[in-house]
Amino acid sequence: MEDLLRVVSAGGDIGIYILILIVWKFSERLVKLETTITMMLRDNRKREPEGR
């Protein structure tokens, strides 16, 4: 929140700042989602029979 106030007081465009914040939060969630999917795939591979 302090960063937001600094940008506004420095005369920066608040729309650009909010857009960057949204993209950053979204990319953070994508990384978590990717990690979860990878873990699920590893678990599935371990459960498969070795006869393939």
GUTI-47451 format. One record per atom (N, C-alpha, C): residue number from 1; atom name; x, y, z. Coordinates in steps of 0.001 Angstrom, whole numbers. Layout:
// GUTI-47451
{rec NUM; 'CA'; {X; Y; Z}};
...
// end
This chain:
// GUTI-47451
{rec 1; 'N'; {829; -1200; 0}};
{rec 1; 'CA'; {0; 0; 0}};
{rec 1; 'C'; {870; 1258; 0}};
{rec 2; 'N'; {1991; 1196; 716}};
{rec 2; 'CA'; {2888; 2352; 750}};
{rec 2; 'C'; {3463; 2624; -640}};
{rec 3; 'N'; {3756; 1548; -1376}};
{rec 3; 'CA'; {4274; 1714; -2735}};
{rec 3; 'C'; {3266; 2451; -3609}};
{rec 4; 'N'; {1995; 2109; -3441}};
{rec 4; 'CA'; {932; 2747; -4217}};
{rec 4; 'C'; {900; 4249; -3939}};
{rec 5; 'N'; {1002; 4618; -2669}};
{rec 5; 'CA'; {995; 6034; -2300}};
{rec 5; 'C'; {2211; 6757; -2861}};
{rec 6; 'N'; {3362; 6090; -2870}};
{rec 6; 'CA'; {4577; 6697; -3429}};
{rec 6; 'C'; {4414; 6969; -4918}};
{rec 7; 'N'; {3845; 6005; -5635}};
{rec 7; 'CA'; {3653; 6166; -7078}};
{rec 7; 'C'; {2707; 7331; -7360}};
{rec 8; 'N'; {1616; 7400; -6607}};
{rec 8; 'CA'; {634; 8472; -6814}};
{rec 8; 'C'; {1243; 9829; -6473}};
{rec 9; 'N'; {1963; 9904; -5358}};
{rec 9; 'CA'; {2549; 11186; -4943}};
{rec 9; 'C'; {3662; 11625; -5892}};
{rec 10; 'N'; {4308; 10663; -6557}};
{rec 10; 'CA'; {5368; 10995; -7514}};
{rec 10; 'C'; {4792; 11388; -8878}};
{rec 11; 'N'; {3474; 11325; -9005}};
{rec 11; 'CA'; {2839; 11726; -10254}};
{rec 11; 'C'; {2719; 10591; -11250}};
{rec 12; 'N'; {2904; 9361; -10779}};
{rec 12; 'CA'; {2795; 8202; -11664}};
{rec 12; 'C'; {1347; 7883; -11991}};
{rec 13; 'N'; {1148; 7113; -13037}};
{rec 13; 'CA'; {-196; 6727; -13455}};
{rec 13; 'C'; {-662; 5545; -12617}};
{rec 14; 'N'; {-1723; 5728; -11864}};
{rec 14; 'CA'; {-2207; 4686; -10954}};
{rec 14; 'C'; {-2751; 3479; -11724}};
{rec 15; 'N'; {-3285; 3704; -12922}};
{rec 15; 'CA'; {-3814; 2598; -13723}};
{rec 15; 'C'; {-2743; 1592; -14095}};
{rec 16; 'N'; {-1571; 2099; -14476}};
{rec 16; 'CA'; {-458; 1221; -14840}};
{rec 16; 'C'; {-9; 421; -13622}};
{rec 17; 'N'; {58; 1087; -12474}};
{rec 17; 'CA'; {485; 408; -11249}};
{rec 17; 'C'; {-469; -727; -10894}};
{rec 18; 'N'; {-1772; -457; -10971}};
{rec 18; 'CA'; {-2777; -1474; -10652}};
{rec 18; 'C'; {-2686; -2634; -11637}};
{rec 19; 'N'; {-2475; -2339; -12914}};
{rec 19; 'CA'; {-2335; -3381; -13928}};
{rec 19; 'C'; {-1138; -4282; -13619}};
{rec 20; 'N'; {-5; -3683; -13266}};
{rec 20; 'CA'; {1185; -4466; -12912}};
{rec 20; 'C'; {903; -5332; -11693}};
{rec 21; 'N'; {215; -4779; -10706}};
{rec 21; 'CA'; {-115; -5516; -9485}};
{rec 21; 'C'; {-990; -6725; -9802}};
{rec 22; 'N'; {-2002; -6542; -10659}};
{rec 22; 'CA'; {-2894; -7643; -11039}};
{rec 22; 'C'; {-2121; -8730; -11776}};
{rec 23; 'N'; {-1279; -8339; -12727}};
{rec 23; 'CA'; {-491; -9318; -13492}};
{rec 23; 'C'; {446; -10081; -12571}};
{rec 24; 'N'; {1069; -9375; -11619}};
{rec 24; 'CA'; {2000; -10011; -10685}};
{rec 24; 'C'; {1277; -11036; -9818}};
{rec 25; 'N'; {120; -10660; -9286}};
{rec 25; 'CA'; {-654; -11588; -8453}};
{rec 25; 'C'; {-1117; -12787; -9275}};
{rec 26; 'N'; {-1525; -12547; -10514}};
{rec 26; 'CA'; {-2000; -13619; -11385}};
{rec 26; 'C'; {-870; -14590; -11697}};
{rec 27; 'N'; {317; -14058; -11994}};
{rec 27; 'CA'; {1454; -14929; -12311}};
{rec 27; 'C'; {1866; -15734; -11087}};
{rec 28; 'N'; {1719; -15148; -9903}};
{rec 28; 'CA'; {2022; -15857; -8661}};
{rec 28; 'C'; {1095; -17066; -8510}};
{rec 29; 'N'; {-184; -16881; -8824}};
{rec 29; 'CA'; {-1149; -17984; -8742}};
{rec 29; 'C'; {-868; -19044; -9787}};
{rec 30; 'N'; {-437; -18627; -10976}};
{rec 30; 'CA'; {-111; -19588; -12033}};
{rec 30; 'C'; {1031; -20494; -11608}};
{rec 31; 'N'; {2026; -19935; -10940}};
{rec 31; 'CA'; {3161; -20737; -10468}};
{rec 31; 'C'; {2671; -21758; -9452}};
{rec 32; 'N'; {1804; -21340; -8531}};
{rec 32; 'CA'; {1256; -22265; -7536}};
{rec 32; 'C'; {450; -23361; -8218}};
{rec 33; 'N'; {-338; -23004; -9225}};
{rec 33; 'CA'; {-1160; -23967; -9958}};
{rec 33; 'C'; {-273; -24964; -10693}};
{rec 34; 'N'; {779; -24463; -11324}};
{rec 34; 'CA'; {1702; -25328; -12057}};
{rec 34; 'C'; {2374; -26321; -11113}};
{rec 35; 'N'; {2769; -25854; -9942}};
{rec 35; 'CA'; {3391; -26732; -8943}};
{rec 35; 'C'; {2414; -27808; -8505}};
{rec 36; 'N'; {1164; -27439; -8274}};
{rec 36; 'CA'; {145; -28402; -7856}};
{rec 36; 'C'; {-70; -29465; -8924}};
{rec 37; 'N'; {-175; -29048; -10188}};
{rec 37; 'CA'; {-381; -29998; -11290}};
{rec 37; 'C'; {810; -30941; -11405}};
{rec 38; 'N'; {2017; -30410; -11282}};
{rec 38; 'CA'; {3224; -31240; -11362}};
{rec 38; 'C'; {3220; -32293; -10264}};
{rec 39; 'N'; {2855; -31897; -9057}};
{rec 39; 'CA'; {2817; -32847; -7936}};
{rec 39; 'C'; {1769; -33930; -8189}};
{rec 40; 'N'; {607; -33548; -8731}};
{rec 40; 'CA'; {-447; -34525; -9021}};
{rec 40; 'C'; {27; -35522; -10074}};
{rec 41; 'N'; {705; -35033; -11117}};
{rec 41; 'CA'; {1203; -35918; -12168}};
{rec 41; 'C'; {2242; -36887; -11615}};
{rec 42; 'N'; {3110; -36418; -10733}};
{rec 42; 'CA'; {4112; -37298; -10122}};
{rec 42; 'C'; {3432; -38394; -9317}};
{rec 43; 'N'; {2413; -38033; -8554}};
{rec 43; 'CA'; {1686; -39021; -7751}};
{rec 43; 'C'; {1039; -40061; -8651}};
{rec 44; 'N'; {451; -39632; -9774}};
{rec 44; 'CA'; {-195; -40567; -10699}};
{rec 44; 'C'; {817; -41526; -11314}};
{rec 45; 'N'; {1998; -41030; -11642}};
{rec 45; 'CA'; {3035; -41888; -12230}};
{rec 45; 'C'; {3493; -42942; -11238}};
{rec 46; 'N'; {3570; -42583; -9971}};
{rec 46; 'CA'; {4001; -43538; -8945}};
{rec 46; 'C'; {2975; -44650; -8764}};
{rec 47; 'N'; {1701; -44326; -8955}};
{rec 47; 'CA'; {633; -45307; -8746}};
{rec 47; 'C'; {469; -46261; -9921}};
{rec 48; 'N'; {963; -45867; -11105}};
{rec 48; 'CA'; {809; -46727; -12285}};
{rec 48; 'C'; {1645; -47993; -12138}};
{rec 49; 'N'; {1138; -49113; -12653}};
{rec 49; 'CA'; {1927; -50352; -12603}};
{rec 49; 'C'; {3172; -50243; -13480}};
{rec 50; 'N'; {4208; -50980; -13117}};
{rec 50; 'CA'; {5491; -50896; -13816}};
{rec 50; 'C'; {5491; -51645; -15145}};
{rec 51; 'N'; {4429; -52368; -15482}};
{rec 51; 'CA'; {4409; -53240; -16648}};
{rec 51; 'C'; {4279; -52548; -17990}};
{rec 52; 'N'; {4320; -51223; -18058}};
{rec 52; 'CA'; {4109; -50519; -19330}};
{rec 52; 'C'; {5350; -50478; -20162}};
// end
